[in-house]
Amino acid sequence: SADIEVLPDIISTVEFNYSGELLATGDKGGRVVIFQREQESKNRPHSRGEYNVYSTFQSHEPEFDYLKSLEIEEKINKIRWLPQQNAAHSLLSTNDKTIKLWKISQRDKRAEGYNLKDEDGRLRDPFRITSLRVPVLLPMDRMVEASPRRIFANAHTYHINSISVNSDHETYLSADDLRVNLWHLEITDRSFNIVDIKPANMEELTEVITAAECHPHQCNVFVYSSSKGTIRLCDMRAAALCDRQSKFFEEPEDPSSRSFFSEIISSISDVKFSHSGRYMMTRDYLSVKVWDLNMENRPVETYQVHEYLRSKLCSLYENDCIFDKFECCWNGADSAIMTGSYNNFFRMFDRNTRRDITLEASRENSKPRAILKARKVSTGGKRKKDEISVDSLDFNKKILHTAWHPKENVIAVAATNNLYIFQDKIN
């Protein structure tokens, strides 16, 4: 069944928190919108699972770098939740240059019956006070406040593409095109540079960092992917500057399929560790690959996302779609993976049965409690009744950002400025 939330601007990131009760989206206008899952009530037994707006706040504003005469846009590139330590929630959000730590707290009680001031807030004359009152807490309408606790700025020369919270919950890393920095969550005025691939002469630059992530259990291990289709796994115990990787993951290229576009489509747009920490998944333009961390020479699983576009690469290059950065995500049990495609399609792959399905996030087929029908794309020859021809796909409708609930079969899919939340049907 589906919920549709319409946001004011194009969604640029989607992220569930650790419990899955909250879902955060960031958009092009620098806003963060947080949705909260409704609890099931006796009079509305099916309301469990509906996500409603919990808090909206402006995380980043447009800025101007006067030294470089560059405009820094406010678009939120990534949001990462921190594990909950108390009643409040915390998240990191970043645009191209500045990372902010936000605290989201709620108040639903207010104190009344002060001794030194009246109910309207005016101070009382101390000489008129003859008795001592004990203030009481009274219920009030829920107020959700978002306040910036820390601002981590001025550490990236290039655009930040990733942030990832470490498993020690004290540090996190941020990556831009050429460097990866390690931060302590309490310290804003300095960070450690742990990867630097910038050549002495920028004309010798052959690759850039496209994504980076911390290992879910080992706080000394992280990976970063490159535009050349390689992934490097580094261990911070080995050296302060992780210039020499511990492991290097690369699939040898098939010379017979080499073309002008080979290098562009092999660029990795996302890398994600499995929850178990045994595998990692990478997304390139046409496929999703699952790697065993113990085997570097080739992936253990490869899933074709939209192989039918291989013959269309020329026109996708001309309209710049070939540079789109699709993300990918695991389900809570690491048994299925999801990633987006064009025409508002998204793909799901079952790792055990090797079955896959194409679903569509659109208003027409997303009436609440409607069941999603599988979509098929015809790749030539005779087109069957339910199939969609490759030539009629809309490349402006793309699903770049998806998220999977950490424990349940609830998924969030961002299609331009619409957020679709689908879940397993409840019998």
C-alpha positions in Angstrom: 0.0 0.0 0.0 1.2 3.5 -0.6 1.3 7.0 0.9 2.3 9.9 -1.2 3.8 13.1 0.3 4.3 16.1 -1.9 7.3 18.2 -1.0 7.9 21.8 -2.0 11.1 21.1 -4.0 13.0 18.3 -5.7 14.0 15.6 -3.2 17.8 15.1 -3.0 18.2 12.5 -0.2 16.0 10.1 1.8 17.0 8.3 5.0 15.3 6.2 7.7 16.6 6.5 11.3 17.9 3.5 13.2 14.4 2.4 14.4 12.6 3.2 11.2 10.1 5.3 13.1 11.3 8.5 11.5 12.1 9.2 7.8 14.0 12.3 6.8 14.1 13.9 3.3 16.4 16.7 2.1 15.6 18.8 -0.9 17.1 21.2 -3.4 15.9 24.2 -1.5 17.9 23.3 1.6 15.0 22.1 3.7 14.8 18.9 5.8 11.3 17.4 6.2 11.0 14.6 8.8 8.1 12.2 8.8 7.0 10.2 11.8 5.3 6.8 11.8 1.8 6.8 13.3 1.2 4.4 16.2 -1.7 2.0 15.7 -4.8 3.1 17.7 -7.9 1.0 18.6 -10.3 3.1 16.6 -8.0 3.2 13.6 -6.5 -0.3 13.4 -4.9 0.1 10.0 -3.3 3.5 10.6 -0.1 1.8 11.8 2.6 2.6 9.3 1.3 5.8 7.9 4.0 8.4 7.9 3.0 12.0 8.7 5.0 15.2 8.7 6.7 15.6 12.1 9.0 18.5 11.5 10.2 20.8 8.7 13.2 23.1 9.0 15.6 25.1 6.8 18.9 23.3 7.2 21.1 25.2 4.7 20.8 28.7 3.0 22.4 29.7 -0.3 25.9 31.2 0.3 28.5 33.0 -1.8 32.2 32.2 -1.7 33.7 35.7 -2.3 37.2 34.4 -2.7 36.3 32.1 -5.6 33.3 34.0 -6.8 31.2 30.9 -6.5 27.7 30.4 -5.4 27.2 27.6 -2.9 23.8 26.1 -3.4 21.7 25.1 -0.5 20.7 21.7 -1.8 21.0 18.9 0.8 23.3 16.2 -0.6 23.1 13.7 2.3 21.4 13.1 5.6 22.6 10.6 8.2 20.9 9.9 11.5 22.8 9.4 14.7 21.8 6.6 17.1 19.4 7.9 19.6 20.9 8.6 23.0 18.0 10.3 24.8 14.5 11.6 24.1 15.8 13.9 21.3 16.9 12.8 17.8 20.0 13.9 16.0 21.0 14.0 12.4 23.8 15.3 10.2 22.9 17.1 7.0 25.3 18.5 4.4 25.3 20.6 1.3 28.3 21.0 -1.0 30.5 22.6 1.7 29.1 22.6 5.2 27.9 19.8 7.5 25.5 20.6 10.3 24.4 18.5 13.3 20.8 19.1 14.1 18.9 18.1 17.3 15.2 17.5 16.9 13.3 17.6 20.2 9.6 17.8 21.1 7.7 19.4 24.0 4.2 18.4 24.9 4.1 19.8 28.4 4.5 23.2 29.9 5.1 24.4 33.5 2.5 26.5 35.2 2.1 28.1 38.6 5.4 29.9 39.0 6.0 31.9 42.2 7.9 34.8 40.8 5.8 35.5 37.7 2.2 35.6 36.6 0.7 33.3 34.0 1.2 36.0 31.3 4.9 36.1 32.1 5.1 39.4 34.1 7.2 39.5 37.2 5.3 39.6 40.5 6.1 42.0 43.3 8.2 39.8 45.7 6.6 41.5 48.8 3.1 40.4 47.7 4.0 36.7 47.6 2.6 35.2 50.8 2.5 31.5 50.0 4.7 29.1 48.1 3.3 27.3 45.1 4.7 24.1 43.5 4.7 24.6 39.7 2.8 21.8 37.8 3.3 20.4 34.3 0.3 20.7 32.1 -0.2 19.0 28.7 -0.1 21.2 25.6 0.0 20.8 21.8 3.1 19.1 20.6 5.9 21.4 19.6 8.8 20.0 17.6 11.9 22.1 17.6 15.0 21.7 15.4 18.2 23.4 16.6 21.6 23.4 15.0 24.1 22.0 17.7 27.3 22.0 15.6 28.5 23.4 12.3 31.4 21.7 10.6 32.7 24.1 7.9 35.7 25.0 5.9 37.2 21.5 5.5 36.3 20.7 1.9 37.7 22.5 -1.2 35.5 20.4 -3.5 31.9 19.3 -3.3 30.9 16.9 -0.5 29.3 13.8 -1.9 29.1 11.5 1.2 28.9 11.6 5.0 28.9 8.4 7.1 28.6 8.0 10.8 31.1 5.6 12.3 30.1 2.5 14.4 31.9 4.1 17.5 29.1 6.8 17.3 31.8 9.4 18.1 33.3 10.1 14.7 32.1 10.4 11.2 33.7 10.8 7.8 32.9 13.2 4.9 34.1 12.8 1.4 34.5 15.2 -1.5 35.8 14.6 -5.1 39.4 14.2 -3.9 39.6 13.9 -0.2 38.1 12.0 2.8 38.0 13.7 6.2 37.4 12.2 9.6 35.6 14.3 12.2 34.8 14.0 15.9 31.1 14.9 16.5 32.1 17.2 19.4 34.9 19.1 17.6 34.0 21.5 14.8 37.2 23.4 14.2 39.4 20.6 12.9 39.2 17.3 11.1 41.7 14.7 10.0 42.4 14.2 6.3 42.5 10.4 5.9 42.5 10.1 2.1 43.9 12.6 -0.4 44.0 11.5 -4.1 44.7 15.0 -5.4 47.8 14.9 -7.8 50.5 17.5 -7.5 49.6 18.6 -11.0 45.8 18.7 -11.6 46.3 17.9 -15.3 47.3 14.4 -14.2 43.9 13.8 -12.5 42.4 10.6 -13.8 39.7 9.7 -11.2 37.6 11.2 -8.5 36.0 9.9 -5.3 32.3 9.3 -5.8 31.1 7.8 -2.5 32.5 6.7 0.9 31.1 4.7 3.8 32.2 3.5 7.3 31.9 -0.2 8.1 28.8 -1.0 10.2 30.8 -2.8 13.0 34.5 -2.1 12.6 35.2 1.5 13.4 38.6 1.4 11.8 37.5 0.3 8.4 35.9 2.4 5.6 35.5 2.1 1.8 35.5 4.7 -0.9 34.6 4.3 -4.6 35.9 6.0 -7.6 34.8 7.2 -11.0 36.9 4.4 -12.6 34.7 1.7 -11.1 37.1 0.6 -8.4 36.5 0.4 -4.6 39.2 0.8 -2.1 38.9 -0.6 1.5 41.1 1.2 4.0 42.1 0.4 7.6 42.8 3.5 9.7 45.0 1.4 12.0 47.5 0.9 9.2 48.5 4.6 8.7 47.3 8.1 9.5 46.9 8.8 5.8 45.2 5.9 4.1 46.9 6.5 0.7 47.6 2.8 0.3 44.4 0.8 0.6 44.2 -2.6 2.4 41.9 -4.1 -0.3 41.3 -3.1 -3.9 38.0 -4.3 -5.5 37.9 -4.2 -9.3 36.2 -6.3 -11.9 38.3 -6.9 -15.0 36.7 -5.4 -18.1 35.4 -7.6 -20.9 37.4 -6.3 -23.9 34.6 -7.4 -26.3 32.1 -5.0 -24.8 34.4 -2.0 -24.7 33.0 1.2 -26.1 33.3 5.0 -26.0 31.0 5.0 -23.0 32.7 2.2 -21.0 34.5 4.5 -18.6 31.5 6.7 -18.0 29.1 3.9 -17.2 31.6 2.0 -15.0 31.8 5.0 -12.6 30.3 4.0 -9.2 27.5 6.3 -8.0 26.9 4.6 -4.6 28.5 2.1 -2.2 26.7 0.5 0.8 27.9 -2.0 3.3 25.4 -4.8 4.2 24.0 -4.6 7.7 26.0 -7.8 8.5 29.3 -6.1 7.4 30.2 -9.1 5.2 29.2 -7.7 1.9 29.1 -4.4 0.1 27.0 -3.3 -2.8 28.0 -0.8 -5.6 25.8 0.8 -8.2 27.1 1.8 -11.6 25.1 3.2 -14.5 23.6 -0.1 -15.7 24.0 -2.6 -12.8 24.2 -3.3 -9.1 27.1 -5.5 -7.9 27.4 -7.3 -4.5 31.0 -7.9 -3.4 32.2 -10.2 -0.6 34.8 -8.3 1.4 37.0 -11.4 1.3 37.1 -11.5 -2.5 38.6 -8.6 -4.4 38.9 -9.8 -8.0 35.2 -9.9 -8.9 31.7 -9.4 -7.4 29.8 -12.4 -6.1 26.5 -11.1 -7.6 25.7 -8.8 -10.5 22.2 -7.6 -11.2 21.3 -5.8 -14.4 19.1 -2.7 -13.6 18.2 -1.5 -17.1 20.3 -3.5 -19.6 17.9 -2.3 -22.4 19.5 1.1 -22.2 22.9 -0.1 -23.4 21.8 0.5 -27.0 20.6 4.0 -26.0 23.9 5.3 -24.4 24.5 7.7 -27.3 21.3 9.7 -26.7 21.7 9.4 -22.9 25.1 10.9 -23.3 23.7 13.8 -25.3 21.0 14.6 -22.8 23.5 14.2 -19.8 21.4 11.4 -18.3 24.4 9.1 -18.5 25.9 11.1 -15.6 22.9 10.5 -13.3 23.9 9.2 -9.9 21.6 6.4 -8.8 21.7 5.2 -5.2 21.0 1.7 -3.9 20.0 0.2 -0.5 19.7 -3.1 1.4 16.7 -4.4 3.2 17.1 -5.1 6.9 17.9 -8.7 6.5 20.4 -8.1 3.6 18.3 -10.6 1.5 17.0 -8.0 -1.0 18.3 -4.9 -2.6 16.6 -1.9 -4.3 17.7 0.8 -6.7 16.1 3.3 -9.1 15.7 3.7 -12.8 14.0 5.9 -15.3 10.3 6.5 -16.1 9.7 6.5 -12.3 10.6 2.8 -12.2 12.5 1.2 -9.4 14.0 -2.3 -9.3 14.1 -4.9 -6.5 16.3 -8.0 -6.5 15.8 -11.0 -4.2 19.3 -12.4 -3.5 18.1 -15.8 -2.4 15.7 -16.7 -5.3 17.5 -14.4 -7.8 14.1 -13.1 -8.8 13.7 -9.4 -9.7 10.8 -7.0 -10.2 10.2 -3.6 -11.7 7.7 -1.4 -9.9 6.5 2.1 -10.8 6.1 5.1 -8.4 3.4 7.2 -10.0 0.2 8.8 -8.9 -2.0 6.7 -11.1 -1.1 3.4 -9.5 -0.6 4.7 -6.0 -4.0 5.0 -4.5 -3.8 4.2 -0.8 -3.9 0.4 -0.2 -3.6 -0.3 -3.9 -1.3 -3.1 -4.9 1.6 -2.3 -7.1 1.7 -4.2 -10.4 5.0 -5.3 -11.9 6.1 -3.4 -15.0 8.0 -4.8 -18.0 10.0 -3.0 -20.7 10.0 -4.5 -24.2 13.4 -4.5 -25.8 12.5 -5.0 -29.4 10.4 -7.3 -31.6 6.7 -7.5 -30.8 5.5 -5.7 -27.7 3.2 -7.5 -25.4 0.0 -5.8 -24.1 1.4 -4.8 -20.6 4.9 -3.9 -21.8 6.3 -0.5 -22.2 8.6 0.2 -25.2 12.1 1.5 -24.5 11.5 4.5 -26.8 8.6 5.7 -24.7 10.4 5.8 -21.4 10.5 9.3 -19.8 14.2 10.1 -18.9 13.1 13.2 -17.0 11.3 11.0 -14.4 14.1 9.3 -12.6 14.3 7.6 -9.2 17.8 8.4 -7.8 17.0 8.2 -4.0 15.4 5.2 -2.2 15.5 4.0 1.4 14.4 0.7 3.1 13.1 0.5 6.6 15.8 -1.1 8.8 13.5 -3.8 10.2 10.3 -4.1 8.1 9.2 -4.2 4.5 8.6 -0.5 4.2 10.3 1.5 1.5 10.6 5.2 0.6 11.0 6.2 -3.0 11.7 9.8 -4.1 10.4 10.7 -7.5 11.3 14.4 -8.2 9.3 16.2 -5.5 7.0 13.3 -4.6 7.9 10.9 -1.8 6.2 7.5 -2.1 6.1 5.2 0.9 5.1 1.6 0.1 4.7 -1.3 2.5 3.8 -4.9 2.5 0.1 -5.4 2.4 -1.5 -6.3 5.8 -4.0 -9.1 5.3 
